[in-house]
Amino acid sequence: MREEPKRSGLKAISWRIIATSTGMFLVYFFTGRLELTAGFGISDVVLKLIFYFIHERVWNLTEYGRSLDRKVTSAMRSPPVISLPSDSVSSIVQKMIAFDIGAVIVADGDNPVGMITERDILKNMLKTSKDSTKTFARDIMSSPITNVEYNISITDTLKIMRDKHIRRLAVTQEGKVIGIVTQRRILSALVLV
């Protein structure tokens, strides 16, 4: 996360008010001279505001010590909505509507075998005018499913999505599906960093 220059500037001003007030108090306490205290205060504020602002901007340009690349679990939907290979497309559509989602994972037990997205339904059902009550998940799912392990970074997850030209991945832990991650959820997570 990068700070805008105006934020760095406001932080510098607020800190300088506190720090310079302390310094001015000490100068006046030890010398009792108001003109010396005022001179100290003005030069202290001007010089240190400039140096603090430069200091903040330089540190803002470096990545050292930042933890921006969080794990995929910070962006996944968990638990994922799961369907069986034998579920009808109409029941899958009902799940998508009920959970306000664009994809379900098709799993045989704990083993993910495919994924059905809104696009799969449109492509396979509307185009061919199939009966959604007589067409099953196994007939229209995208398979094999691409998944990532729960401890992979968001950056690596985005690279996999880019390289494979996909927008959704199952997240697994020791072979068991624990979530689903989408490009939109990753982007939302990155905005909140």
C-alpha positions in Angstrom: 0.0 0.0 0.0 1.4 3.3 -1.0 0.7 6.6 0.7 -0.2 9.7 -1.3 2.1 12.6 -0.8 -0.6 14.7 0.9 -1.0 12.0 3.6 2.7 12.0 4.2 2.6 15.8 4.4 -0.3 15.8 6.9 1.5 13.2 9.1 4.7 15.3 9.0 2.8 18.5 10.1 0.9 16.8 12.9 4.1 15.2 14.3 6.1 18.4 14.0 3.5 20.3 16.0 3.9 17.8 18.8 7.7 17.5 18.6 8.4 21.2 18.1 6.2 22.2 21.0 8.2 19.9 23.2 11.5 21.4 22.0 10.2 25.0 22.4 9.1 24.3 25.9 12.6 22.9 26.8 14.4 25.9 25.2 12.2 28.4 27.0 12.5 26.4 30.3 16.3 26.4 30.2 16.9 29.9 28.7 13.8 31.9 29.6 14.4 33.8 26.3 11.2 34.1 24.1 13.0 35.2 21.0 15.4 32.3 21.1 12.4 29.9 21.7 10.6 31.4 18.7 13.7 31.2 16.4 14.2 27.6 17.5 10.6 26.8 16.8 10.5 28.3 13.3 13.7 26.7 12.1 12.9 23.4 13.7 9.5 23.2 12.0 10.7 24.2 8.5 13.8 22.0 8.4 12.3 18.9 10.0 9.1 19.1 7.8 11.2 19.1 4.7 13.4 16.2 5.9 10.5 14.2 7.3 8.6 14.5 4.0 11.6 13.4 2.0 12.2 10.5 4.5 8.5 9.3 4.1 8.6 9.5 0.3 11.8 7.5 0.1 10.5 4.8 2.4 7.3 4.7 0.5 9.3 3.7 -2.7 10.9 0.7 -1.1 9.3 -2.7 -0.7 11.6 -3.8 2.1 9.6 -5.0 5.1 6.2 -5.0 3.4 3.9 -7.9 3.5 1.7 -7.2 0.6 1.6 -10.8 -0.8 -0.9 -12.5 1.3 -2.1 -16.1 1.0 -4.9 -17.0 -1.3 -7.0 -18.0 1.8 -7.4 -14.2 2.5 -9.4 -13.9 -0.8 -11.2 -17.2 -1.1 -14.9 -17.9 -0.5 -15.1 -20.6 2.1 -16.8 -23.0 2.4 -17.3 -23.3 -1.4 -20.7 -24.3 -2.8 -20.4 -27.9 -3.9 -22.5 -30.0 -6.3 -22.4 -33.7 -7.1 -21.7 -34.9 -10.6 -25.3 -36.3 -10.6 -27.0 -33.0 -9.6 -29.2 -31.5 -12.3 -28.3 -28.3 -13.9 -31.6 -26.8 -12.7 -30.6 -27.5 -9.1 -27.2 -26.0 -9.7 -28.8 -22.8 -11.0 -30.9 -22.7 -7.9 -27.8 -22.9 -5.7 -26.1 -20.2 -7.7 -29.1 -17.9 -7.2 -29.5 -18.8 -3.5 -25.8 -18.1 -2.7 -25.4 -15.2 -5.2 -22.4 -16.9 -6.9 -21.2 -17.4 -10.4 -19.6 -20.9 -10.0 -19.9 -24.1 -8.1 -17.4 -26.8 -7.7 -18.4 -30.3 -8.7 -16.9 -32.9 -6.3 -17.1 -36.6 -5.9 -16.7 -36.9 -2.1 -13.7 -34.7 -1.2 -12.3 -35.0 -4.7 -12.9 -31.9 -6.9 -13.7 -33.2 -10.4 -14.9 -30.1 -12.2 -16.4 -26.6 -12.0 -19.6 -25.2 -13.4 -19.7 -21.5 -14.2 -22.5 -19.2 -15.5 -20.8 -19.4 -18.8 -20.8 -23.2 -18.9 -24.6 -23.1 -18.3 -25.2 -20.5 -21.0 -22.9 -22.2 -23.5 -24.2 -25.8 -22.9 -27.8 -25.2 -22.1 -29.2 -22.2 -23.9 -27.3 -22.8 -27.1 -28.4 -26.4 -27.4 -31.9 -26.0 -25.7 -31.3 -28.9 -23.4 -33.7 -29.6 -20.5 -32.0 -28.4 -17.3 -33.8 -31.0 -15.2 -32.5 -33.8 -17.3 -28.9 -32.6 -17.8 -26.4 -33.2 -15.1 -23.4 -31.5 -13.7 -21.1 -34.1 -15.2 -22.5 -33.3 -18.7 -21.5 -29.6 -18.7 -18.8 -29.1 -16.1 -15.3 -27.9 -17.0 -12.9 -30.6 -16.2 -10.3 -31.2 -15.0 -10.5 -28.6 -12.4 -7.6 -26.3 -11.8 -6.8 -25.8 -8.1 -4.2 -24.2 -5.9 -3.1 -25.2 -2.4 -4.3 -23.0 0.4 -0.8 -21.6 1.2 0.0 -20.2 -2.2 0.3 -16.4 -2.5 -2.2 -14.2 -4.2 0.4 -13.1 -6.7 1.1 -16.7 -7.7 -2.6 -17.4 -7.9 -3.1 -14.5 -10.3 -0.2 -15.8 -12.4 -1.8 -19.2 -12.7 -5.1 -17.6 -13.7 -3.3 -15.5 -16.3 -1.3 -18.4 -17.7 -4.3 -20.7 -17.9 -6.8 -18.0 -19.0 -9.2 -18.8 -16.2 -11.0 -16.6 -13.7 -11.8 -19.1 -10.9 -9.8 -21.7 -9.0 -10.6 -24.2 -6.3 -8.5 -23.9 -3.2 -7.5 -27.2 -1.6 -5.7 -28.3 1.5 -4.2 -31.8 1.3 -6.5 -32.6 -1.6 -9.7 -31.5 0.1 -11.6 -28.4 -1.4 -11.8 -25.7 1.2 -12.7 -22.7 -0.9 -13.0 -21.0 -4.3 -11.2 -17.9 -5.4 -12.0 -15.6 -8.3 -10.2 -12.7 -9.9 -12.8 -10.3 -8.5 -12.3 -11.6 -4.9 -8.5 -11.3 -5.3 -8.8 -7.7 -6.6 -11.1 -6.8 -3.7 -8.6 -8.3 -1.3 -5.7 -6.3 -2.8 -7.6 -3.1 -2.6 -8.0 -3.6 1.1 -4.3 -4.1 1.6 
